[in-house]
Amino acid sequence: MQEKFRTKCVDKQNSYYYIDITEKLKGLSPAEIKIVKAISAGCRSADEIAGATALPISEVSGNLTMLQIKGTVKKDAAGFSINMK
């Protein structure tokens, strides 16, 4: 007897919760992409991000500000995170 499996579409682009990360990364500089990757990997503070990316802290701070203005990252009490809106 053969089992029937229900299939589900995981990436529903029309879903309210679907986020196309490639769309969010378009137009970012190489340094900004490094920072976003570091945040995605779990870095939360500017110091952790600077250590993970080998970028100077001044460059990290400036780029974090720009990423916040663009809406790519947000900062809360826990530190920086990817803005999923």
Phi, psi and omega per residue, in radians:
M1 nan 2.276 -3.095
Q2 -1.623 2.337 3.105
E3 -1.440 2.517 3.057
K4 -1.760 2.293 3.134
F5 -1.882 2.407 3.042
R6 -1.491 2.360 3.113
T7 -1.790 2.592 3.116
K8 -2.240 2.460 3.067
C9 -1.516 2.029 -3.084
V10 -1.341 -0.827 -3.100
D11 -1.706 1.580 3.106
K12 -1.707 1.758 -3.072
Q13 -1.111 -0.430 -3.125
N14 -1.504 -0.088 3.129
S15 -1.227 2.557 3.110
Y16 -1.036 -0.597 -3.052
Y17 -1.585 0.002 -3.137
Y18 -1.289 2.252 3.107
I19 -2.208 2.103 3.107
D20 -1.580 1.775 -3.067
I21 -1.102 -0.515 3.120
T22 -1.155 -0.559 3.069
E23 -1.163 -0.693 3.135
K24 -1.169 -0.514 -3.084
L25 -1.513 -0.224 3.132
K26 -1.087 2.357 3.075
G27 1.470 0.006 3.104
L28 -1.513 2.589 3.090
S29 -1.294 2.861 3.089
P30 -0.996 -0.679 3.121
A31 -1.150 -0.709 3.122
E32 -1.135 -0.673 3.101
I33 -1.119 -0.738 3.080
K34 -1.019 -0.741 -3.123
I35 -1.146 -0.773 3.113
V36 -1.069 -0.725 3.104
K37 -1.108 -0.698 3.127
A38 -1.131 -0.724 3.096
I39 -1.127 -0.720 3.108
S40 -1.084 -0.520 -3.135
A41 -1.449 -0.067 3.055
G42 2.027 -0.072 3.086
C43 -1.228 2.335 -3.086
R44 -2.047 -0.512 -3.113
S45 -1.807 2.815 3.110
A46 -1.055 -0.664 3.114
D47 -1.108 -0.770 3.111
E48 -1.101 -0.720 -3.139
I49 -1.136 -0.756 3.115
A50 -1.061 -0.735 3.115
G51 -1.134 -0.703 -3.105
A52 -1.279 -0.536 -3.063
T53 -1.735 -0.226 -3.071
A54 1.097 0.442 3.055
L55 -1.666 2.592 3.077
P56 -1.076 2.551 -3.094
I57 -1.029 -0.597 3.123
S58 -1.123 -0.677 3.113
E59 -1.214 -0.713 3.106
V60 -1.075 -0.815 -3.123
S61 -1.064 -0.794 3.125
G62 -1.095 -0.761 3.137
N63 -1.208 -0.605 3.084
L64 -1.105 -0.686 3.087
T65 -1.072 -0.803 3.133
M66 -1.123 -0.686 3.120
L67 -1.150 -0.590 3.066
Q68 -1.189 -0.749 3.122
I69 -1.083 -0.694 3.131
K70 -1.272 -0.269 -3.124
G71 1.498 0.219 -3.113
T72 -1.410 -0.669 3.102
V73 -2.188 2.802 3.061
K74 -2.370 2.793 3.131
K75 -2.161 2.344 3.040
D76 -2.386 -2.889 -3.078
A77 -1.060 -0.504 -3.122
A78 -1.442 -0.215 -3.115
G79 2.077 -2.708 -3.108
F80 -1.488 2.547 3.051
S81 -2.612 2.867 3.117
I82 -1.279 2.330 3.111
N83 -1.452 1.986 -3.034
M84 -1.566 0.276 3.131
K85 -1.710 nan nan
